[in-house]
Amino acid sequence: MVELSETGRKFPRSARLAGRSNFLRLVRGRDSRRISGRNLAFFIAETDTNTQFGISISRRVGGAVRRNRLKRIIREFLRNNRQLWPVKKMILFSIKNKVENESDLISEIGVFLRDLNE
């Protein structure tokens, strides 16, 4: 059996945005900005620590199985595209409505991260 515990393959715990206060800081904070896309909204704020990502998905998107699948897809994309990560930012991906095509969602995130780095 192959171990997947290589450092390059893991999505580190330090890269996860945790805690209600951090999520509220991004959504309601004066120092954050919001960028709306077709499938999701991005909330961005500067931070002194490493880059952190959070994922928020509304129940309107679907049941728990669907929401968890979308979270796994987003985390997998972030894990495999570490070169797109911006430096010292907190980013919240917020999905409010149903996502028809998962590949459109991933391409939207990729375009957003590329634009953020420029």
N, CA, C and O atoms as CSV, one atom per row, in Angstrom:
chain,resi,resn,atom,element,x,y,z
A,1,MET,N,N,0.835,-1.178,0.000
A,1,MET,CA,C,0.000,0.000,0.000
A,1,MET,C,C,0.883,1.245,0.000
A,1,MET,O,O,1.873,1.297,0.730
A,2,VAL,N,N,0.541,2.239,-0.801
A,2,VAL,CA,C,1.335,3.450,-0.945
A,2,VAL,C,C,0.898,4.478,0.090
A,2,VAL,O,O,-0.295,4.729,0.257
A,3,GLU,N,N,1.855,5.068,0.776
A,3,GLU,CA,C,1.536,6.114,1.747
A,3,GLU,C,C,1.433,7.450,1.051
A,3,GLU,O,O,2.244,7.768,0.181
A,4,LEU,N,N,0.443,8.234,1.429
A,4,LEU,CA,C,0.240,9.556,0.846
A,4,LEU,C,C,0.687,10.652,1.796
A,4,LEU,O,O,0.198,11.778,1.704
A,5,SER,N,N,1.588,10.356,2.690
A,5,SER,CA,C,1.991,11.338,3.684
A,5,SER,C,C,3.193,12.169,3.251
A,5,SER,O,O,3.884,12.742,4.092
A,6,GLU,N,N,3.447,12.238,1.953
A,6,GLU,CA,C,4.527,13.077,1.465
A,6,GLU,C,C,4.172,14.534,1.744
A,6,GLU,O,O,3.001,14.909,1.670
A,7,THR,N,N,5.148,15.343,2.056
A,7,THR,CA,C,4.870,16.733,2.430
A,7,THR,C,C,4.262,17.528,1.290
A,7,THR,O,O,3.476,18.442,1.540
A,8,GLY,N,N,4.596,17.213,0.052
A,8,GLY,CA,C,4.047,17.937,-1.076
A,8,GLY,C,C,2.605,17.575,-1.392
A,8,GLY,O,O,1.919,18.339,-2.071
A,9,ARG,N,N,2.135,16.446,-0.923
A,9,ARG,CA,C,0.786,15.979,-1.246
A,9,ARG,C,C,-0.253,16.410,-0.216
A,9,ARG,O,O,-1.446,16.423,-0.520
A,10,LYS,N,N,0.168,16.756,0.974
A,10,LYS,CA,C,-0.781,17.078,2.029
A,10,LYS,C,C,-1.268,18.518,1.916
A,10,LYS,O,O,-0.548,19.394,1.435
A,11,PHE,N,N,-2.474,18.746,2.355
A,11,PHE,CA,C,-2.993,20.095,2.509
A,11,PHE,C,C,-2.784,20.428,3.986
A,11,PHE,O,O,-3.550,19.972,4.834
A,12,PRO,N,N,-1.757,21.218,4.300
A,12,PRO,CA,C,-1.367,21.392,5.699
A,12,PRO,C,C,-2.451,22.058,6.542
A,12,PRO,O,O,-3.200,22.908,6.060
A,13,ARG,N,N,-2.516,21.663,7.775
A,13,ARG,CA,C,-3.490,22.229,8.711
A,13,ARG,C,C,-3.269,23.730,8.881
A,13,ARG,O,O,-4.216,24.479,9.120
A,14,SER,N,N,-2.025,24.161,8.759
A,14,SER,CA,C,-1.724,25.593,8.890
A,14,SER,C,C,-2.300,26.409,7.737
A,14,SER,O,O,-2.409,27.631,7.847
A,15,ALA,N,N,-2.668,25.763,6.641
A,15,ALA,CA,C,-3.245,26.454,5.488
A,15,ALA,C,C,-4.770,26.500,5.549
A,15,ALA,O,O,-5.414,27.017,4.637
A,16,ARG,N,N,-5.343,25.964,6.615
A,16,ARG,CA,C,-6.799,25.955,6.756
A,16,ARG,C,C,-7.235,27.118,7.637
A,16,ARG,O,O,-6.677,27.355,8.708
A,17,LEU,N,N,-8.225,27.822,7.170
A,17,LEU,CA,C,-8.813,28.918,7.921
A,17,LEU,C,C,-9.802,28.301,8.894
A,17,LEU,O,O,-10.740,27.624,8.474
A,18,ALA,N,N,-9.609,28.523,10.180
A,18,ALA,CA,C,-10.455,27.893,11.176
A,18,ALA,C,C,-10.988,28.943,12.141
A,18,ALA,O,O,-10.367,29.986,12.350
A,19,GLY,N,N,-12.103,28.664,12.703
A,19,GLY,CA,C,-12.678,29.531,13.712
A,19,GLY,C,C,-13.678,30.526,13.145
A,19,GLY,O,O,-13.448,31.149,12.108
A,20,ARG,N,N,-14.762,30.653,13.834
A,20,ARG,CA,C,-15.831,31.554,13.418
A,20,ARG,C,C,-15.345,32.992,13.297
A,20,ARG,O,O,-15.760,33.713,12.390
A,21,SER,N,N,-14.476,33.409,14.197
A,21,SER,CA,C,-14.005,34.801,14.169
A,21,SER,C,C,-13.238,35.121,12.884
A,21,SER,O,O,-13.366,36.225,12.353
A,22,ASN,N,N,-12.454,34.185,12.382
A,22,ASN,CA,C,-11.728,34.405,11.123
A,22,ASN,C,C,-12.672,34.477,9.930
A,22,ASN,O,O,-12.478,35.295,9.030
A,23,PHE,N,N,-13.690,33.624,9.920
A,23,PHE,CA,C,-14.666,33.662,8.829
A,23,PHE,C,C,-15.430,34.987,8.850
A,23,PHE,O,O,-15.630,35.610,7.807
A,24,LEU,N,N,-15.857,35.414,10.045
A,24,LEU,CA,C,-16.586,36.681,10.152
A,24,LEU,C,C,-15.699,37.871,9.809
A,24,LEU,O,O,-16.173,38.854,9.239
A,25,ARG,N,N,-14.423,37.791,10.150
A,25,ARG,CA,C,-13.494,38.866,9.798
A,25,ARG,C,C,-13.435,39.057,8.287
A,25,ARG,O,O,-13.364,40.186,7.799
A,26,LEU,N,N,-13.465,37.956,7.553
A,26,LEU,CA,C,-13.415,38.044,6.096
A,26,LEU,C,C,-14.738,38.530,5.512
A,26,LEU,O,O,-14.743,39.338,4.584
A,27,VAL,N,N,-15.845,38.052,6.039
A,27,VAL,CA,C,-17.145,38.391,5.460
A,27,VAL,C,C,-17.572,39.808,5.828
A,27,VAL,O,O,-18.118,40.530,4.995
A,28,ARG,N,N,-17.324,40.205,7.071
A,28,ARG,CA,C,-17.822,41.493,7.552
A,28,ARG,C,C,-16.746,42.548,7.753
A,28,ARG,O,O,-17.060,43.714,7.991
A,29,GLY,N,N,-15.502,42.159,7.662
A,29,GLY,CA,C,-14.413,43.060,8.012
A,29,GLY,C,C,-14.205,44.198,7.032
A,29,GLY,O,O,-14.471,44.069,5.837
A,30,ARG,N,N,-13.731,45.299,7.551
A,30,ARG,CA,C,-13.435,46.470,6.719
A,30,ARG,C,C,-12.169,46.278,5.894
A,30,ARG,O,O,-12.022,46.860,4.819
A,31,ASP,N,N,-11.262,45.460,6.404
A,31,ASP,CA,C,-9.989,45.263,5.707
A,31,ASP,C,C,-10.060,44.140,4.666
A,31,ASP,O,O,-9.042,43.793,4.067
A,32,SER,N,N,-11.240,43.574,4.448
A,32,SER,CA,C,-11.371,42.508,3.452
A,32,SER,C,C,-12.125,43.031,2.239
A,32,SER,O,O,-12.837,44.034,2.301
A,33,ARG,N,N,-11.944,42.318,1.138
A,33,ARG,CA,C,-12.672,42.687,-0.069
A,33,ARG,C,C,-13.344,41.447,-0.636
A,33,ARG,O,O,-12.905,40.318,-0.414
A,34,ARG,N,N,-14.419,41.690,-1.372
A,34,ARG,CA,C,-15.212,40.606,-1.940
A,34,ARG,C,C,-15.153,40.679,-3.454
A,34,ARG,O,O,-15.279,41.748,-4.051
A,35,ILE,N,N,-14.959,39.517,-4.061
A,35,ILE,CA,C,-14.983,39.402,-5.512
A,35,ILE,C,C,-16.008,38.319,-5.839
A,35,ILE,O,O,-15.881,37.179,-5.394
A,36,SER,N,N,-17.015,38.681,-6.613
A,36,SER,CA,C,-18.067,37.723,-6.959
A,36,SER,C,C,-17.789,37.103,-8.314
A,36,SER,O,O,-17.403,37.782,-9.266
A,37,GLY,N,N,-17.992,35.818,-8.375
A,37,GLY,CA,C,-17.858,35.087,-9.616
A,37,GLY,C,C,-19.190,34.462,-9.989
A,37,GLY,O,O,-20.211,34.727,-9.355
A,38,ARG,N,N,-19.173,33.647,-11.003
A,38,ARG,CA,C,-20.407,33.012,-11.474
A,38,ARG,C,C,-20.900,31.961,-10.476
A,38,ARG,O,O,-22.094,31.899,-10.181
A,39,ASN,N,N,-19.999,31.145,-9.964
A,39,ASN,CA,C,-20.380,30.059,-9.063
A,39,ASN,C,C,-20.138,30.357,-7.593
A,39,ASN,O,O,-20.780,29.760,-6.729
A,40,LEU,N,N,-19.224,31.268,-7.297
A,40,LEU,CA,C,-18.891,31.507,-5.901
A,40,LEU,C,C,-18.384,32.930,-5.692
A,40,LEU,O,O,-18.092,33.659,-6.640
A,41,ALA,N,N,-18.293,33.296,-4.426
A,41,ALA,CA,C,-17.743,34.593,-4.041
A,41,ALA,C,C,-16.435,34.335,-3.302
A,41,ALA,O,O,-16.291,33.339,-2.592
A,42,PHE,N,N,-15.487,35.247,-3.483
A,42,PHE,CA,C,-14.186,35.159,-2.833
A,42,PHE,C,C,-14.072,36.321,-1.865
A,42,PHE,O,O,-14.345,37.464,-2.233
A,43,PHE,N,N,-13.674,36.044,-0.640
A,43,PHE,CA,C,-13.389,37.081,0.336
A,43,PHE,C,C,-11.900,37.018,0.630
A,43,PHE,O,O,-11.363,35.944,0.899
A,44,ILE,N,N,-11.226,38.175,0.580
A,44,ILE,CA,C,-9.766,38.208,0.707
A,44,ILE,C,C,-9.370,39.243,1.739
A,44,ILE,O,O,-9.950,40.327,1.787
A,45,ALA,N,N,-8.385,38.920,2.568
A,45,ALA,CA,C,-7.816,39.864,3.518
A,45,ALA,C,C,-6.334,39.553,3.682
A,45,ALA,O,O,-5.903,38.414,3.503
A,46,GLU,N,N,-5.574,40.561,4.020
A,46,GLU,CA,C,-4.146,40.392,4.299
A,46,GLU,C,C,-3.977,39.762,5.680
A,46,GLU,O,O,-4.823,39.934,6.558
A,47,THR,N,N,-2.886,39.037,5.862
A,47,THR,CA,C,-2.567,38.435,7.150
A,47,THR,C,C,-1.063,38.463,7.361
A,47,THR,O,O,-0.299,38.611,6.407
A,48,ASP,N,N,-0.640,38.323,8.601
A,48,ASP,CA,C,0.788,38.307,8.921
A,48,ASP,C,C,1.368,36.902,8.867
A,48,ASP,O,O,2.586,36.727,8.832
A,49,THR,N,N,0.507,35.918,8.860
A,49,THR,CA,C,0.959,34.534,8.862
A,49,THR,C,C,0.910,33.956,7.444
A,49,THR,O,O,0.782,34.694,6.467
A,50,ASN,N,N,1.012,32.655,7.346
A,50,ASN,CA,C,0.951,31.976,6.051
A,50,ASN,C,C,-0.416,32.134,5.407
A,50,ASN,O,O,-1.382,32.523,6.064
A,51,THR,N,N,-0.490,31.837,4.140
A,51,THR,CA,C,-1.755,31.872,3.420
A,51,THR,C,C,-2.697,30.816,3.986
A,51,THR,O,O,-2.299,29.680,4.243
A,52,GLN,N,N,-3.961,31.217,4.178
A,52,GLN,CA,C,-4.963,30.309,4.709
A,52,GLN,C,C,-6.206,30.359,3.837
A,52,GLN,O,O,-6.578,31.409,3.314
A,53,PHE,N,N,-6.845,29.191,3.689
A,53,PHE,CA,C,-8.046,29.075,2.881
A,53,PHE,C,C,-9.189,28.556,3.732
A,53,PHE,O,O,-9.001,27.700,4.596
A,54,GLY,N,N,-10.380,29.088,3.477
A,54,GLY,CA,C,-11.595,28.604,4.112
A,54,GLY,C,C,-12.631,28.325,3.043
A,54,GLY,O,O,-12.620,28.937,1.974
A,55,ILE,N,N,-13.525,27.396,3.339
A,55,ILE,CA,C,-14.573,27.034,2.386
A,55,ILE,C,C,-15.903,27.070,3.121
A,55,ILE,O,O,-16.068,26.433,4.162
A,56,SER,N,N,-16.844,27.818,2.572
A,56,SER,CA,C,-18.179,27.918,3.137
A,56,SER,C,C,-19.182,27.584,2.038
A,56,SER,O,O,-19.193,28.216,0.982
A,57,ILE,N,N,-20.026,26.582,2.297
A,57,ILE,CA,C,-21.003,26.158,1.301
A,57,ILE,C,C,-22.380,26.124,1.950
A,57,ILE,O,O,-22.584,25.469,2.973
A,58,SER,N,N,-23.315,26.834,1.343
A,58,SER,CA,C,-24.678,26.930,1.845
A,58,SER,C,C,-25.439,25.622,1.655
A,58,SER,O,O,-25.107,24.830,0.773
A,59,ARG,N,N,-26.447,25.399,2.475
A,59,ARG,CA,C,-27.271,24.201,2.341
A,59,ARG,C,C,-28.091,24.215,1.057
A,59,ARG,O,O,-28.549,23.168,0.600
A,60,ARG,N,N,-28.277,25.395,0.475
A,60,ARG,CA,C,-29.020,25.483,-0.781
A,60,ARG,C,C,-28.301,24.770,-1.922
A,60,ARG,O,O,-28.916,24.431,-2.933
A,61,VAL,N,N,-27.008,24.545,-1.760
A,61,VAL,CA,C,-26.214,23.880,-2.797
A,61,VAL,C,C,-26.620,22.419,-2.926
A,61,VAL,O,O,-26.586,21.855,-4.020
A,62,GLY,N,N,-27.000,21.811,-1.817
A,62,GLY,CA,C,-27.392,20.408,-1.844
A,62,GLY,C,C,-27.238,19.783,-0.474
A,62,GLY,O,O,-27.008,20.471,0.521
A,63,GLY,N,N,-27.365,18.486,-0.439
A,63,GLY,CA,C,-27.224,17.757,0.816
A,63,GLY,C,C,-25.775,17.685,1.268
A,63,GLY,O,O,-24.873,18.200,0.607
A,64,ALA,N,N,-25.571,17.043,2.397
A,64,ALA,CA,C,-24.235,16.956,2.981
A,64,ALA,C,C,-23.240,16.272,2.055
A,64,ALA,O,O,-22.075,16.666,1.989
A,65,VAL,N,N,-23.694,15.255,1.344
A,65,VAL,CA,C,-22.802,14.525,0.441
A,65,VAL,C,C,-22.305,15.455,-0.658
A,65,VAL,O,O,-21.116,15.459,-0.977
A,66,ARG,N,N,-23.206,16.241,-1.239
A,66,ARG,CA,C,-22.840,17.176,-2.318
A,66,ARG,C,C,-21.903,18.263,-1.792
A,66,ARG,O,O,-20.905,18.581,-2.438
A,67,ARG,N,N,-22.210,18.833,-0.634
A,67,ARG,CA,C,-21.374,19.901,-0.072
A,67,ARG,C,C,-19.980,19.386,0.260
A,67,ARG,O,O,-18.989,20.066,-0.010
A,68,ASN,N,N,-19.893,18.197,0.840
A,68,ASN,CA,C,-18.589,17.626,1.173
A,68,ASN,C,C,-17.786,17.304,-0.077
A,68,ASN,O,O,-16.565,17.460,-0.086
A,69,ARG,N,N,-18.459,16.856,-1.136
A,69,ARG,CA,C,-17.762,16.579,-2.396
A,69,ARG,C,C,-17.154,17.855,-2.960
A,69,ARG,O,O,-16.009,17.847,-3.413
A,70,LEU,N,N,-17.906,18.949,-2.938
A,70,LEU,CA,C,-17.380,20.217,-3.442
A,70,LEU,C,C,-16.192,20.696,-2.611
A,70,LEU,O,O,-15.226,21.223,-3.161
A,71,LYS,N,N,-16.256,20.519,-1.309
A,71,LYS,CA,C,-15.121,20.890,-0.452
A,71,LYS,C,C,-13.886,20.066,-0.788
A,71,LYS,O,O,-12.780,20.601,-0.860
A,72,ARG,N,N,-14.071,18.763,-0.994
A,72,ARG,CA,C,-12.942,17.894,-1.343
A,72,ARG,C,C,-12.342,18.287,-2.679
A,72,ARG,O,O,-11.122,18.278,-2.839
A,73,ILE,N,N,-13.184,18.632,-3.635
A,73,ILE,CA,C,-12.705,19.040,-4.960
A,73,ILE,C,C,-11.882,20.322,-4.849
A,73,ILE,O,O,-10.817,20.428,-5.457
A,74,ILE,N,N,-12.366,21.296,-4.076
A,74,ILE,CA,C,-11.637,22.562,-3.914
A,74,ILE,C,C,-10.305,22.330,-3.213
A,74,ILE,O,O,-9.278,22.849,-3.651
A,75,ARG,N,N,-10.309,21.551,-2.122
A,75,ARG,CA,C,-9.061,21.272,-1.402
A,75,ARG,C,C,-8.064,20.527,-2.282
A,75,ARG,O,O,-6.866,20.801,-2.228
A,76,GLU,N,N,-8.546,19.593,-3.087
A,76,GLU,CA,C,-7.655,18.845,-3.979
A,76,GLU,C,C,-7.036,19.771,-5.019
A,76,GLU,O,O,-5.849,19.651,-5.325
A,77,PHE,N,N,-7.823,20.690,-5.564
A,77,PHE,CA,C,-7.284,21.656,-6.516
A,77,PHE,C,C,-6.202,22.518,-5.849
A,77,PHE,O,O,-5.145,22.746,-6.437
A,78,LEU,N,N,-6.459,22.989,-4.649
A,78,LEU,CA,C,-5.473,23.810,-3.938
A,78,LEU,C,C,-4.211,23.012,-3.631
A,78,LEU,O,O,-3.100,23.532,-3.738
A,79,ARG,N,N,-4.384,21.758,-3.252
A,79,ARG,CA,C,-3.239,20.906,-2.933
A,79,ARG,C,C,-2.361,20.678,-4.162
A,79,ARG,O,O,-1.135,20.675,-4.055
A,80,ASN,N,N,-2.972,20.490,-5.312
A,80,ASN,CA,C,-2.221,20.194,-6.529
A,80,ASN,C,C,-1.691,21.428,-7.236
A,80,ASN,O,O,-0.865,21.301,-8.139
A,81,ASN,N,N,-2.136,22.610,-6.859
A,81,ASN,CA,C,-1.718,23.847,-7.510
A,81,ASN,C,C,-1.141,24.830,-6.504
A,81,ASN,O,O,-1.534,25.996,-6.452
A,82,ARG,N,N,-0.224,24.349,-5.726
A,82,ARG,CA,C,0.389,25.155,-4.673
A,82,ARG,C,C,1.112,26.386,-5.233
A,82,ARG,O,O,1.250,27.388,-4.532
A,83,GLN,N,N,1.572,26.321,-6.482
A,83,GLN,CA,C,2.278,27.441,-7.090
A,83,GLN,C,C,1.350,28.635,-7.311
A,83,GLN,O,O,1.833,29.748,-7.522
A,84,LEU,N,N,0.042,28.435,-7.270
A,84,LEU,CA,C,-0.914,29.531,-7.454
A,84,LEU,C,C,-1.261,30.251,-6.155
A,84,LEU,O,O,-1.920,31.290,-6.176
A,85,TRP,N,N,-0.818,29.701,-5.022
A,85,TRP,CA,C,-1.172,30.293,-3.743
A,85,TRP,C,C,-0.564,31.688,-3.611
A,85,TRP,O,O,0.635,31.852,-3.841
A,86,PRO,N,N,-1.350,32.689,-3.250
A,86,PRO,CA,C,-0.789,34.018,-2.991
A,86,PRO,C,C,-0.050,34.021,-1.651
A,86,PRO,O,O,-0.187,33.090,-0.858
A,87,VAL,N,N,0.722,35.058,-1.410
A,87,VAL,CA,C,1.525,35.141,-0.194
A,87,VAL,C,C,0.794,35.967,0.860
A,87,VAL,O,O,0.319,37.068,0.580
A,88,LYS,N,N,0.707,35.425,2.075
A,88,LYS,CA,C,0.157,36.107,3.250
A,88,LYS,C,C,-1.238,36.678,3.011
A,88,LYS,O,O,-1.471,37.878,3.161
A,89,LYS,N,N,-2.149,35.803,2.641
A,89,LYS,CA,C,-3.545,36.184,2.434
A,89,LYS,C,C,-4.447,35.173,3.121
A,89,LYS,O,O,-4.099,34.002,3.268
A,90,MET,N,N,-5.613,35.652,3.537
A,90,MET,CA,C,-6.682,34.786,4.002
A,90,MET,C,C,-7.751,34.831,2.916
A,90,MET,O,O,-8.196,35.908,2.521
A,91,ILE,N,N,-8.159,33.664,2.439
A,91,ILE,CA,C,-9.125,33.597,1.350
A,91,ILE,C,C,-10.255,32.661,1.753
A,91,ILE,O,O,-10.025,31.540,2.207
A,92,LEU,N,N,-11.483,33.147,1.577
A,92,LEU,CA,C,-12.671,32.353,1.846
A,92,LEU,C,C,-13.406,32.133,0.539
A,92,LEU,O,O,-13.737,33.089,-0.162
A,93,PHE,N,N,-13.662,30.869,0.208
A,93,PHE,CA,C,-14.475,30.510,-0.946
A,93,PHE,C,C,-15.887,30.276,-0.426
A,93,PHE,O,O,-16.097,29.399,0.412
A,94,SER,N,N,-16.846,31.039,-0.906
A,94,SER,CA,C,-18.221,30.933,-0.432
A,94,SER,C,C,-19.138,30.585,-1.594
A,94,SER,O,O,-19.237,31.329,-2.570
A,95,ILE,N,N,-19.806,29.442,-1.477
A,95,ILE,CA,C,-20.738,28.994,-2.514
A,95,ILE,C,C,-22.144,29.100,-1.941
A,95,ILE,O,O,-22.450,28.491,-0.916
A,96,LYS,N,N,-22.999,29.875,-2.603
A,96,LYS,CA,C,-24.357,30.101,-2.107
A,96,LYS,C,C,-25.424,29.354,-2.908
A,96,LYS,O,O,-26.457,28.973,-2.357
A,97,ASN,N,N,-25.185,29.143,-4.191
A,97,ASN,CA,C,-26.190,28.531,-5.055
A,97,ASN,C,C,-25.665,27.237,-5.657
A,97,ASN,O,O,-24.473,26.940,-5.572
A,98,LYS,N,N,-26.559,26.472,-6.264
A,98,LYS,CA,C,-26.180,25.191,-6.856
A,98,LYS,C,C,-25.102,25.362,-7.915
A,98,LYS,O,O,-25.115,26.319,-8.689
A,99,VAL,N,N,-24.184,24.429,-7.934
A,99,VAL,CA,C,-23.109,24.408,-8.915
A,99,VAL,C,C,-23.460,23.320,-9.921
A,99,VAL,O,O,-23.530,22.140,-9.581
A,100,GLU,N,N,-23.677,23.733,-11.154
A,100,GLU,CA,C,-24.068,22.777,-12.188
A,100,GLU,C,C,-22.886,21.948,-12.676
A,100,GLU,O,O,-23.004,20.739,-12.875
A,101,ASN,N,N,-21.742,22.610,-12.866
A,101,ASN,CA,C,-20.593,21.939,-13.454
A,101,ASN,C,C,-19.373,22.136,-12.552
A,101,ASN,O,O,-18.930,23.265,-12.343
A,102,GLU,N,N,-18.837,21.052,-12.026
A,102,GLU,CA,C,-17.703,21.132,-11.108
A,102,GLU,C,C,-16.449,21.644,-11.798
A,102,GLU,O,O,-15.637,22.326,-11.173
A,103,SER,N,N,-16.278,21.330,-13.063
A,103,SER,CA,C,-15.084,21.799,-13.775
A,103,SER,C,C,-15.124,23.315,-13.968
A,103,SER,O,O,-14.075,23.959,-13.973
A,104,ASP,N,N,-16.319,23.895,-14.129
A,104,ASP,CA,C,-16.436,25.353,-14.211
A,104,ASP,C,C,-16.032,25.999,-12.892
A,104,ASP,O,O,-15.391,27.050,-12.877
A,105,LEU,N,N,-16.408,25.371,-11.798
A,105,LEU,CA,C,-16.048,25.869,-10.475
A,105,LEU,C,C,-14.530,25.888,-10.308
A,105,LEU,O,O,-13.967,26.880,-9.843
A,106,ILE,N,N,-13.871,24.800,-10.683
A,106,ILE,CA,C,-12.418,24.704,-10.552
A,106,ILE,C,C,-11.717,25.705,-11.460
A,106,ILE,O,O,-10.747,26.339,-11.045
A,107,SER,N,N,-12.191,25.855,-12.685
A,107,SER,CA,C,-11.553,26.823,-13.589
A,107,SER,C,C,-11.738,28.247,-13.070
A,107,SER,O,O,-10.849,29.084,-13.232
A,108,GLU,N,N,-12.879,28.528,-12.452
A,108,GLU,CA,C,-13.105,29.856,-11.873
A,108,GLU,C,C,-12.134,30.128,-10.724
A,108,GLU,O,O,-11.613,31.237,-10.601
A,109,ILE,N,N,-11.893,29.135,-9.896
A,109,ILE,CA,C,-10.930,29.289,-8.800
A,109,ILE,C,C,-9.524,29.486,-9.353
A,109,ILE,O,O,-8.772,30.320,-8.849
A,110,GLY,N,N,-9.165,28.725,-10.388
A,110,GLY,CA,C,-7.845,28.863,-11.001
A,110,GLY,C,C,-7.634,30.245,-11.575
A,110,GLY,O,O,-6.574,30.837,-11.375
A,111,VAL,N,N,-8.611,30.773,-12.281
A,111,VAL,CA,C,-8.513,32.122,-12.860
A,111,VAL,C,C,-8.390,33.162,-11.749
A,111,VAL,O,O,-7.582,34.085,-11.846
A,112,PHE,N,N,-9.188,33.012,-10.699
A,112,PHE,CA,C,-9.128,33.945,-9.578
A,112,PHE,C,C,-7.746,33.967,-8.935
A,112,PHE,O,O,-7.200,35.040,-8.678
A,113,LEU,N,N,-7.171,32.783,-8.671
A,113,LEU,CA,C,-5.860,32.723,-8.023
A,113,LEU,C,C,-4.769,33.272,-8.943
A,113,LEU,O,O,-3.844,33.930,-8.468
A,114,ARG,N,N,-4.858,33.017,-10.239
A,114,ARG,CA,C,-3.871,33.575,-11.172
A,114,ARG,C,C,-3.953,35.097,-11.197
A,114,ARG,O,O,-2.924,35.772,-11.184
A,115,ASP,N,N,-5.169,35.642,-11.233
A,115,ASP,CA,C,-5.352,37.101,-11.242
A,115,ASP,C,C,-4.883,37.730,-9.933
A,115,ASP,O,O,-4.365,38.847,-9.926
A,116,LEU,N,N,-5.061,37.023,-8.846
A,116,LEU,CA,C,-4.654,37.531,-7.537
A,116,LEU,C,C,-3.133,37.633,-7.429
A,116,LEU,O,O,-2.611,38.517,-6.749
A,117,ASN,N,N,-2.436,36.735,-8.095
A,117,ASN,CA,C,-0.966,36.739,-8.049
A,117,ASN,C,C,-0.350,37.799,-8.954
A,117,ASN,O,O,0.818,38.144,-8.776
A,118,GLU,N,N,-1.092,38.320,-9.907
A,118,GLU,CA,C,-0.537,39.300,-10.841
A,118,GLU,C,C,-0.550,40.689,-10.278
A,118,GLU,O,O,-0.116,41.630,-10.944
